[in-house]
Amino acid sequence: MHELGKALVGLGLLLAVIGGLIMVAARLGLPLGRLPGDFAYRGKHVLFYFPLGTSILISVALTVFFFLLSQFRR
């Protein structure tokens, strides 16, 4: 149980850092969530939003980050 508690605390801290980075990006005017490829459908009583472009950008950025991190650890 001790290891599970550590993992949950670590995950919570990671989510807080990611949230803070997203808030800073919004203040700097980065258009996360409004990129080309982000789909939004607005009907009379429904709103559907799928951030495909933002997801791809974040995926590429994380891939490059972890690749560089693995290269420095060798």
C-alpha positions in Angstrom: 0.0 0.0 0.0 2.9 2.3 0.7 4.0 2.1 -3.0 0.5 2.9 -4.2 0.4 6.0 -2.0 3.7 7.2 -3.4 2.5 6.6 -7.0 -0.7 8.5 -6.4 1.1 11.5 -4.8 3.6 11.5 -7.7 0.7 11.4 -10.3 -1.0 14.2 -8.5 2.1 16.4 -8.5 2.6 15.6 -12.2 -1.0 16.6 -13.0 -0.6 19.8 -11.0 2.6 20.7 -12.9 0.9 20.0 -16.3 -2.1 22.1 -15.2 0.3 25.0 -14.3 2.1 24.8 -17.6 -1.2 24.9 -19.5 -2.3 27.9 -17.5 1.0 29.7 -18.3 0.6 28.8 -22.0 -2.8 30.3 -22.0 -1.5 33.6 -20.5 1.3 33.7 -23.0 -1.3 33.5 -25.8 -0.4 30.0 -27.1 -3.5 28.7 -29.0 -3.6 25.2 -27.3 -7.1 23.9 -28.0 -7.6 26.2 -30.9 -5.2 24.8 -33.4 -6.0 23.8 -37.0 -7.3 20.2 -36.8 -9.2 20.8 -33.5 -12.8 19.9 -34.3 -15.8 21.5 -32.7 -19.4 20.9 -33.5 -22.1 23.1 -32.0 -25.7 22.0 -32.4 -28.8 23.3 -30.8 -28.4 21.4 -27.6 -25.0 19.7 -27.9 -21.4 20.7 -28.1 -18.7 18.2 -29.2 -15.1 19.1 -29.1 -12.2 16.9 -30.2 -8.7 18.5 -29.9 -6.9 16.4 -32.6 -4.3 19.0 -33.6 -3.5 19.8 -30.0 -3.2 16.1 -29.1 -0.7 15.5 -32.0 1.4 18.6 -31.0 1.6 17.5 -27.4 2.4 13.9 -28.5 5.3 15.1 -30.7 6.6 17.4 -28.0 6.6 14.6 -25.4 8.2 12.2 -27.8 11.1 14.6 -28.4 11.4 15.4 -24.7 11.6 11.7 -23.7 14.0 10.9 -26.6 16.4 13.7 -25.5 16.0 12.6 -21.9 17.0 9.0 -22.8 20.0 10.3 -24.8 21.3 12.2 -21.8 20.9 9.3 -19.4 23.3 7.1 -21.4 
